[in-house]
Amino acid sequence: MACGVAIYLEDAFRSYEEALKELEEGVRENNAYKIRDSAEKAWNAVVQSDECSNPEAGGKASIQPLGA
């Protein structure tokens, strides 16, 4: 696949699964660190799934930071 899309999607899915697992653990343990870490993993899943979705960007993520 172009730009290794399959690899990005596999990474995104793996990050998503890890995020859910860590969120469940964090809530069960009332652990803010795990909950925050799960949010980072979930965001990584979004970024990974966005890679190569915009061919005009030359394979770069089309997600831009706020205010960019």
Contacts in CASP RR format, 6 or more apart in sequence:
PFRMAT RR
TARGET T0000
AUTHOR 0000-0000-0000
METHOD contacts of the structure
MODEL  1
MACGVAIYLEDAFRSYEEALKELEEGVRENNAYKIRDSAEKAWNAVVQSD
ECSNPEAGGKASIQPLGA
2 52 0 8 1.000
2 55 0 8 1.000
3 51 0 8 1.000
3 52 0 8 1.000
3 58 0 8 1.000
3 59 0 8 1.000
4 52 0 8 1.000
5 51 0 8 1.000
5 52 0 8 1.000
8 48 0 8 1.000
8 49 0 8 1.000
8 51 0 8 1.000
8 52 0 8 1.000
9 48 0 8 1.000
9 49 0 8 1.000
11 48 0 8 1.000
12 44 0 8 1.000
12 45 0 8 1.000
12 46 0 8 1.000
12 48 0 8 1.000
12 49 0 8 1.000
13 45 0 8 1.000
15 41 0 8 1.000
15 42 0 8 1.000
15 44 0 8 1.000
15 45 0 8 1.000
15 48 0 8 1.000
16 41 0 8 1.000
16 42 0 8 1.000
16 45 0 8 1.000
18 38 0 8 1.000
18 41 0 8 1.000
19 38 0 8 1.000
19 39 0 8 1.000
19 41 0 8 1.000
19 42 0 8 1.000
19 44 0 8 1.000
19 45 0 8 1.000
20 38 0 8 1.000
21 38 0 8 1.000
22 34 0 8 1.000
22 35 0 8 1.000
22 37 0 8 1.000
22 38 0 8 1.000
22 41 0 8 1.000
23 34 0 8 1.000
23 35 0 8 1.000
23 38 0 8 1.000
23 39 0 8 1.000
23 42 0 8 1.000
25 31 0 8 1.000
25 34 0 8 1.000
26 32 0 8 1.000
26 34 0 8 1.000
26 35 0 8 1.000
26 38 0 8 1.000
27 35 0 8 1.000
46 63 0 8 1.000
47 61 0 8 1.000
47 63 0 8 1.000
50 61 0 8 1.000
50 62 0 8 1.000
50 63 0 8 1.000
51 59 0 8 1.000
51 60 0 8 1.000
51 61 0 8 1.000
52 59 0 8 1.000
53 62 0 8 1.000
54 60 0 8 1.000
54 61 0 8 1.000
54 62 0 8 1.000
END
